[in-house]
Amino acid sequence: MSVATAVEQQSVTTQDIARSAETLRDTVISDKDKVEALAQEANAVSKASTSMAQSIAHFK
């Protein structure tokens, strides 16, 4: 194998690693956004549950 071939293969591998890292970064950002949205929904459900419990308490 020539040095030029080795350098070319290394370049291709480096580019593949960079693409994989970018894909991973995009996935992490997407997952983070989904977790934040889920947390907001969980908070809304918790508030609704508390409100319902208070409303039900009035009937006891």
Beta strands, then each sheet from edge to edge (+ up, - down):
end
